Amino acid sequence: MSDPKKINLALQGGGAHGAFTWGVLDWFLEDSRFELDGITGTSAGAMNAVVLASGMEAGGEEGARATLETFWREVSTEARTSPIQRSPLDVLLGHWSLDYSPSYLYFDVLSRFASPYEFNPLNFNPLRDIVERTVDFEKVHCCSGLKLFIAATNVFSGKIRVFSEKEVTLDAVMASACLPQLYQAV
């Protein structure tokens, strides 16, 4: 058997893209023809990247697969209690859009008139809690077999900041994934 091909991955953002990417990462981690050499992520991609790196350092490819599954199962469990859900009619008709969801429309209108500092003064962010529970950032900082980069955008300047090695923290990941109309700046 030949040596595995080293690959580098760039992981995009977007919640649904992140969940899809979990499946792709799982496939790469299971396939012995490939070896992850480097990974760059933004937003949901940043979360996948740090979850993978933490799991990889703890238990190799199988550890990474297990940690990714734990993370995305927790996200889906938390989403069940989210106030933003499809309307009953959309569920009945099989529509997956939130376009007619009363709670989504309410939060959409609210975000146009109030900042996250006003309607979310305690900065409640269940996703942050899930990342904090799932990722061992000490292991991420010790990650020796995988180059890791997280990208975030400064909302004031529009410039990209790339975090690597020991700069990759919970705050860096949350800055990458921050939706400024919903959450306070990180």
C-alpha positions in Angstrom: 0.0 0.0 0.0 1.4 3.4 -0.9 1.8 6.3 1.5 -1.4 8.4 2.0 -1.7 11.5 0.0 -1.3 14.7 2.2 -4.1 17.2 1.7 -5.0 20.6 3.0 -8.6 21.7 3.4 -10.4 25.0 3.4 -13.7 24.9 5.3 -16.4 27.4 4.6 -19.0 28.8 6.9 -22.7 28.5 7.1 -24.6 26.2 9.5 -25.9 23.7 7.0 -22.5 23.8 5.1 -20.9 23.0 8.5 -23.0 20.0 9.0 -22.4 18.8 5.5 -18.7 19.3 5.9 -18.8 17.1 9.0 -19.8 14.2 6.7 -17.0 15.0 4.2 -14.4 15.2 7.0 -15.7 11.9 8.4 -15.1 10.3 5.0 -11.6 11.8 4.7 -10.7 10.6 8.2 -12.0 7.1 7.5 -10.2 6.8 4.1 -6.6 5.7 4.6 -5.6 7.0 1.2 -5.6 10.6 2.6 -3.8 12.3 5.4 -4.8 15.7 6.6 -1.8 18.0 6.6 -3.5 21.4 7.1 -7.0 22.8 7.7 -8.3 26.4 7.4 -11.8 27.3 8.5 -14.1 30.2 8.9 -17.4 30.3 10.9 -18.9 26.8 10.9 -15.7 25.7 9.1 -13.7 27.1 12.0 -15.7 25.1 14.4 -15.2 21.9 12.4 -11.5 22.6 12.2 -11.0 23.0 16.0 -13.2 20.1 16.8 -11.3 17.9 14.4 -7.9 19.1 15.7 -8.9 18.6 19.3 -10.2 15.1 18.6 -7.2 14.3 16.4 -4.8 15.2 19.1 -6.7 13.1 21.7 -7.2 10.0 19.6 -6.1 10.2 16.0 -8.5 9.9 13.1 -11.0 7.9 15.2 -10.8 10.5 18.0 -11.5 13.3 15.4 -14.4 11.4 14.0 -15.9 10.8 17.5 -15.4 14.4 18.5 -17.0 15.7 15.4 -20.0 13.5 15.9 -20.3 14.6 19.5 -20.2 18.2 18.5 -22.8 18.0 15.7 -25.1 15.8 17.8 -25.0 18.4 20.6 -25.7 21.2 18.0 -28.7 19.3 16.7 -30.0 18.6 20.2 -29.7 22.3 21.2 -31.4 23.3 17.9 -34.5 21.4 19.0 -35.1 23.9 21.7 -34.4 27.0 19.6 -37.2 29.5 19.3 -36.4 29.7 15.6 -38.2 26.8 14.0 -40.0 26.1 10.8 -43.7 26.8 11.0 -46.1 23.8 11.5 -47.4 24.4 8.0 -43.9 24.3 6.5 -43.2 21.1 8.4 -46.5 19.6 7.1 -45.7 20.6 3.5 -42.0 19.6 3.7 -40.6 23.1 3.2 -37.2 23.6 4.8 -37.1 27.3 4.6 -37.6 29.6 7.6 -39.2 32.3 5.4 -42.7 31.9 7.0 -41.5 31.0 10.5 -43.1 33.5 12.9 -40.2 33.3 15.3 -37.6 33.8 12.6 -39.6 36.8 11.2 -39.8 38.3 14.7 -36.1 38.0 15.3 -35.3 39.3 11.8 -37.4 42.4 12.4 -36.0 42.8 15.9 -32.5 42.7 14.6 -33.3 45.6 12.3 -34.3 47.9 15.2 -32.2 46.7 18.2 -28.6 45.6 18.5 -27.5 42.4 20.2 -26.4 44.5 23.1 -30.1 45.5 23.6 -32.0 42.4 22.9 -29.3 39.9 24.2 -27.7 41.9 27.0 -26.4 38.7 28.7 -24.8 37.6 25.4 -26.5 34.2 25.6 -24.9 32.0 23.0 -25.5 28.2 23.3 -23.1 27.5 20.4 -20.3 28.9 22.4 -21.1 26.6 25.3 -21.1 23.6 23.0 -17.7 24.5 21.5 -16.3 25.1 25.0 -17.6 21.7 26.2 -16.4 19.8 23.1 -13.0 21.3 22.3 -9.9 20.9 24.4 -8.0 24.0 23.4 -4.9 22.8 25.2 -4.9 19.8 22.9 -5.5 22.1 19.9 -2.4 24.1 20.9 -0.3 21.0 21.1 -1.5 19.7 17.7 1.7 18.5 16.1 0.4 16.6 13.0 -2.0 19.1 11.6 -1.5 22.8 10.7 -4.6 24.7 11.8 -5.7 28.2 10.8 -8.9 30.1 11.7 -10.0 33.2 9.9 -12.2 36.0 11.3 -13.1 39.4 9.8 -12.8 42.6 11.7 -16.3 44.2 11.3 -14.9 47.8 11.6 -12.1 47.5 9.1 -13.3 44.5 6.9 -9.8 43.0 7.2 -9.2 39.3 7.7 -7.3 38.1 10.8 -5.9 34.6 10.6 -5.3 32.8 13.9 -2.9 29.8 14.1 -1.3 27.6 16.8 -1.7 29.1 20.3 -3.7 32.0 19.0 -6.6 29.6 18.3 -8.9 30.1 21.3 -12.5 29.9 22.0 -12.8 33.6 21.4 -11.0 33.3 18.0 -13.4 30.6 16.9 -16.5 32.6 18.1 -15.2 35.7 16.4 -15.0 33.7 13.2 -18.5 32.5 13.6 -20.1 35.7 15.0 -23.2 36.9 13.3 -23.1 40.6 14.2 -26.8 41.1 14.0 -27.4 38.4 16.6 -24.4 38.3 18.9 -22.2 40.8 20.6 -18.8 41.3 19.0 -16.1 39.0 20.1 
